[in-house]
Amino acid sequence: FLVRKGNPKGIKDWDDLTKPGISIVTPNPKTSGGARWNYLAAWAYALHKPGGNEQTAKEFITKLYKNAGVLDSGARGATTSFVQRGIGDVLIAWENEAFLSVKEFGTDKFEIVVPSVSILAEPPVAVVDKVVDKKGTRKLAEAYLNFLYSPQGQEIAARNYYRP
């Protein structure tokens, strides 16, 4: 979670996002792949709570999204709404988005709160045979893919707050 400096709403975990008066900014899970991970992380939290089951998870998610002041179409838009437009009390974001926001705008503006339950998202990268063969880009695509997993590529990923 990305919160404003000093964490004025005292946000520590997922339950805090369901409290009255909390305004959440997150992408819309109907339009954003990244938002689906946010949704699944919240769902996992609800299931891990004592007595957690499918029904209590549905109730938790409903309560959580009632506090969503903004459901942007994508993760970048949600970050812009929170960071640049000053909308909301908390941004549910990918880890790298939160770190990049703190780096770009300063520790005097934002803080990162790590919830007790999250989700590991490992987006795949692949060379799609039909596409590269049709476009004649196989050699370039394979070189790019190999570079991503090279020590240099992994270092660049880490510098940009992706976990290598």
C-alpha positions as semicolon CSV with decimal commas, in nm:
position;residue;x (nm);y (nm);z (nm)
1;F;0,000;0,000;0,000
2;L;0,119;0,353;-0,069
3;V;-0,002;0,606;0,188
4;R;0,057;0,973;0,246
5;K;0,352;1,077;0,466
6;G;0,288;1,010;0,833
7;N;0,016;0,760;0,742
8;P;-0,258;0,997;0,868
9;K;-0,531;0,729;0,846
10;G;-0,322;0,471;1,037
11;I;-0,341;0,209;0,764
12;K;-0,158;-0,109;0,864
13;D;-0,339;-0,395;0,692
14;W;-0,629;-0,493;0,466
15;D;-0,894;-0,453;0,737
16;D;-0,807;-0,085;0,763
17;L;-0,910;-0,039;0,400
18;T;-1,268;-0,136;0,485
19;K;-1,314;0,122;0,761
20;P;-1,554;0,412;0,712
21;G;-1,385;0,727;0,587
22;I;-1,101;0,550;0,405
23;S;-1,073;0,630;0,034
24;I;-0,895;0,365;-0,172
25;V;-0,740;0,416;-0,514
26;T;-0,691;0,101;-0,720
27;P;-0,732;0,003;-1,081
28;N;-1,056;-0,163;-1,186
29;P;-1,023;-0,544;-1,185
30;K;-1,264;-0,556;-1,480
31;T;-1,020;-0,363;-1,701
32;S;-0,674;-0,405;-1,547
33;G;-0,467;-0,719;-1,519
34;G;-0,269;-0,567;-1,233
35;A;-0,592;-0,489;-1,050
36;R;-0,685;-0,855;-1,062
37;W;-0,374;-0,930;-0,858
38;N;-0,483;-0,665;-0,605
39;Y;-0,825;-0,829;-0,590
40;L;-0,673;-1,174;-0,540
41;A;-0,443;-1,048;-0,264
42;A;-0,741;-0,900;-0,079
43;W;-0,936;-1,222;-0,134
44;A;-0,643;-1,427;0,005
45;Y;-0,630;-1,202;0,311
46;A;-1,002;-1,254;0,372
47;L;-0,965;-1,631;0,342
48;H;-0,672;-1,635;0,586
49;K;-0,867;-1,451;0,855
50;P;-1,012;-1,670;1,133
51;G;-1,336;-1,819;0,999
52;G;-1,245;-1,714;0,646
53;N;-1,440;-1,883;0,370
54;E;-1,583;-1,796;0,030
55;Q;-1,881;-1,610;0,176
56;T;-1,675;-1,400;0,419
57;A;-1,426;-1,326;0,140
58;K;-1,710;-1,199;-0,084
59;E;-1,836;-0,979;0,199
60;F;-1,486;-0,845;0,264
61;I;-1,428;-0,764;-0,104
62;T;-1,765;-0,589;-0,127
63;K;-1,681;-0,376;0,177
64;L;-1,333;-0,301;0,042
65;Y;-1,453;-0,187;-0,300
66;K;-1,725;0,030;-0,147
67;N;-1,435;0,242;-0,021
68;A;-1,280;0,271;-0,366
69;G;-1,303;0,639;-0,450
70;V;-1,134;0,578;-0,783
71;L;-1,126;0,268;-1,002
72;D;-0,895;0,372;-1,284
73;S;-0,875;0,160;-1,597
74;G;-0,511;0,067;-1,531
75;A;-0,234;0,065;-1,271
76;R;-0,052;0,369;-1,411
77;G;-0,374;0,574;-1,405
78;A;-0,443;0,472;-1,046
79;T;-0,091;0,574;-0,944
80;T;-0,133;0,909;-1,120
81;S;-0,468;0,968;-0,947
82;F;-0,316;0,904;-0,605
83;V;0,031;1,053;-0,643
84;Q;-0,018;1,349;-0,875
85;R;-0,385;1,436;-0,831
86;G;-0,388;1,379;-0,454
87;I;-0,696;1,156;-0,464
88;G;-0,752;0,900;-0,188
89;D;-0,589;0,789;0,134
90;V;-0,422;0,472;0,008
91;L;-0,313;0,329;-0,325
92;I;-0,318;-0,047;-0,372
93;A;-0,026;-0,091;-0,607
94;W;0,238;-0,325;-0,734
95;E;0,546;-0,311;-0,514
96;N;0,760;-0,151;-0,786
97;E;0,498;0,122;-0,849
98;A;0,501;0,214;-0,481
99;F;0,881;0,228;-0,465
100;L;0,904;0,429;-0,788
101;S;0,650;0,680;-0,653
102;V;0,849;0,727;-0,333
103;K;1,170;0,762;-0,536
104;E;1,020;1,011;-0,781
105;F;0,818;1,224;-0,541
106;G;1,010;1,178;-0,216
107;T;0,991;1,017;0,124
108;D;0,851;1,346;0,251
109;K;0,530;1,278;0,055
110;F;0,464;0,903;0,073
111;E;0,526;0,589;0,275
112;I;0,492;0,223;0,191
113;V;0,286;-0,007;0,413
114;V;0,334;-0,379;0,358
115;P;0,018;-0,577;0,437
116;S;0,032;-0,905;0,628
117;V;-0,090;-1,100;0,325
118;S;-0,003;-1,028;-0,033
119;I;0,037;-1,220;-0,355
120;L;0,337;-1,308;-0,567
121;A;0,277;-1,204;-0,926
122;E;0,522;-1,334;-1,182
123;P;0,408;-1,213;-1,523
124;P;0,537;-1,443;-1,795
125;V;0,754;-1,342;-2,086
126;A;0,756;-1,554;-2,401
127;V;0,844;-1,555;-2,766
128;V;0,524;-1,627;-2,960
129;D;0,630;-1,840;-3,256
130;K;0,345;-1,745;-3,488
131;V;0,403;-1,371;-3,433
132;V;0,782;-1,362;-3,459
133;D;0,781;-1,587;-3,765
134;K;0,519;-1,373;-3,939
135;K;0,705;-1,049;-3,861
136;G;1,055;-1,189;-3,908
137;T;1,160;-1,081;-3,559
138;R;1,251;-1,414;-3,402
139;K;1,623;-1,338;-3,360
140;L;1,554;-1,002;-3,196
141;A;1,276;-1,139;-2,973
142;E;1,491;-1,429;-2,853
143;A;1,785;-1,195;-2,787
144;Y;1,559;-0,967;-2,582
145;L;1,420;-1,260;-2,384
146;N;1,771;-1,391;-2,315
147;F;1,883;-1,043;-2,208
148;L;1,597;-1,016;-1,958
149;Y;1,735;-1,315;-1,768
150;S;2,103;-1,221;-1,802
151;P;2,288;-1,077;-1,501
152;Q;2,277;-0,730;-1,663
153;G;1,904;-0,755;-1,737
154;Q;1,831;-0,872;-1,384
155;E;2,036;-0,583;-1,242
156;I;1,829;-0,334;-1,444
157;A;1,510;-0,501;-1,319
158;A;1,628;-0,478;-0,958
159;R;1,724;-0,110;-0,995
160;N;1,365;-0,045;-1,104
161;Y;1,220;-0,229;-0,803
162;Y;1,130;-0,550;-0,980
163;R;1,238;-0,864;-0,802
164;P;1,493;-1,043;-1,019
